[in-house]
Amino acid sequence: MSRRPGSTLLDWPTAVSAIPTPFLLVDVEAMERNIARAARLARGVGLRPHFKAHKCTRILERQLAAGGCSGVTCATAAEAKILAEAGFPDILVANEVVHPAALAELAAAAGRTSVTVAVDCEDHVNRLEATASEHRCRFGVLLDLDVGQGRCGMVPGSDTVLHVAQRVARSETLTLEGLMGYDGHAQHRGYRERTDITVRTGALLDVERRRLDAIGLSPRVVSGGGTGTLEPAADNSVLTEIQAGSYVLMDADYGRVGVPFGPALYCVATVISRRSAAEAVADAGLKALSAEDGMPVAVDPLIDVVGISDEHVTLRTDTASRLSVGDALALIPRHVDPTVNLHGTLHALHEDDRVERWAVDGRVDR
Amino acid sequence: MSRRPGSTLLDWPTAVSAIPTPFLLVDVEAMERNIARAARLARGVGLRPHFKAHKCTRILERQLAAGGCSGVTCATAAEAKILAEAGFPDILVANEVVHPAALAELAAAAGRTSVTVAVDCEDHVNRLEATASEHRCRFGVLLDLDVGQGRCGMVPGSDTVLHVAQRVARSETLTLEGLMGYDGHAQHRGYRERTDITVRTGALLDVERRRLDAIGLSPRVVSGGGTGTLEPAADNSVLTEIQAGSYVLMDADYGRVGVPFGPALYCVATVISRRSAAEAVADAGLKALSAEDGMPVAVDPLIDVVGISDEHVTLRTDTASRLSVGDALALIPRHVDPTVNLHGTLHALHEDDRVERWAVDGRVDR
């Protein structure tokens, strides 16, 4: 933690030690530093902070309070509904919405605030139009472009882009707001690569912007970027907003590639078994930490996480580590979004040692 | 689904199609077949079904109703408390319990029913004894042996085993129930390997049993096994109970190694993007499917899951597949335990097309 560096992290306030492990601890001071830094870095462009990374409205409020935000981003219609009901304005669902129940959630959100959604084919436009008509609401639309990630999005330069743009422009219930090009393939690379990809993405988006200009459909919004490309994208004049989310709490994957933010989220575990000086087991497994991208990282440099199973992490420790059964262990999650999604609560540790419970209130039970 | 084979799974009842994706669907008929088959296979030994695989008391009730169960197994003290409060008798926590708050939960469970817990060092015994004394309750104890998995457990044949056994035997609040040796390293191998490891594990446990006999502390219980070793372990006369859990709902990892159970759990997603005849994207990602062991598997053999990110799976499809935006897609999770843990509800589809909501009520919010 920020005021509690060192290897053992055993000097936590009693309120933290009393929480049954495994649980997520937010270092509020470190989080606030990340929020302030992103706001500064993105000053020339504008942030549209992504809710999906933490799903916690308490955190999103702090991101907006830091200023420079054009609105909020989320990944699903269910999240949009939650955000609208919580009073957040100007919501972008940076994703295609297709299921009838999800479209109804989108309409519920649009009944409260401005809602914009991504499309990558005419079918999406038809569904949005039918929903708007049924629920008597309007939607903003961004044309989703695949700028290299290979997931959703139209092929830049294709006829489809202009065709869909014109289709949206003809609609009475939809407003063509602009373009979206999320460079997910750039996020977890080194600084040089992230910058190179950002420049190429910017060029692609600029060409699309001019193509829309040429048919009289100039985009007001060009949305893209993330935590990995926030720094280089802030110098990219094409984007009008950056959809970053992970920077607030951070994770080991972003820590590895050297983005300008510090760790603010820890999974706290208890050592439950120690067979030898070199081996220990703690009580946080796959139900507390997402591991598809690799192991969590122990804050203590004498401890390596060498395995993870449903309920356990397996540790190798230097013999100089005096880790014992019952000791607390702080782990930096490998991947923040799916890790927070495993928990209902974030335990927020303030500088004055107060611990607040922040609900992960964007989690939806299907 | 059992009555709905084939590639598209589009002939689901309307009640299923109305549920917003992604969600988990249980094929109740297939689940009941798995439960009946496990009960038959384990007839000579006895099952102690593991709650951690599904965390759903509705399912655990059905496992007990099939007969032949010596009690129930769970992974954490929090689960033990939930199970005791729900009225389940004779609970084994197949894990070491260390944190003071977890020990208090264990005591709460022991105030309602018989609770047994694993230990692998004297420290565990001391903590249990202090808890039993503070809360005026008793605990059963199993001596946890590392039979090859390399996680928790004492080294078989070591002095520690006898030392800890005698320490438990001297306690006035703890009862030495026997031995536990979970062969986690055997579970996901081919049949021959699973059988070989089961025989070796059985031999190790038999030696320990005799060592305890020799000091007058004969074990009443020898607990171990899982879904992968249920079949060979049922012929292993050393075990008195098998702690299997995944067999009820199954997953792609167990399906791959040919255990005698069929798929009963699906994650249902919606296709949200289709850029080409060969590429599609659906709306179930890492927040709906655990992927640390690899990708989920599409039921449709013409569809390969080639990528997964926070909110999406990326699909390659045969051109013969007529998958369109809006189509439902059924995926078999790669790993059942952490996948169910991502959801609050299992949607249980009965043979008569009724869909019930079963709560994943063993999930704990920390």
Interface residues (C-beta under 8 A of the other chain):
Chain A: A18 I19 P20 T21 P22 F23 L24 K52 A75 T76 A78 N95 E96 V97 V98 H99 P100 A101 A102 E105 D120 C121 D123 H124 R127 D146 G150 R151 C152 G153 M154 V155 G184 T270 V271 I272 S273 R274 R275 V281 D283 L286 K287 S290 A291 E292 G307 I308 S309 D310 E311 H312 T314 S324 V325 G326 H335 D337 P338 N341 L342 H343 G344 T345 H347 D365 R366
Chain B: A18 I19 P20 T21 P22 F23 L24 K52 A75 T76 A78 N95 E96 V97 V98 H99 P100 A101 A102 E105 D120 C121 D123 H124 R127 D146 G150 R151 C152 G153 M154 V155 G184 T270 V271 I272 S273 R274 R275 V281 D283 L286 K287 S290 A291 E292 G307 I308 S309 D310 E311 H312 T314 S324 V325 G326 H335 D337 P338 N341 L342 H343 G344 T345 H347 D365 R366
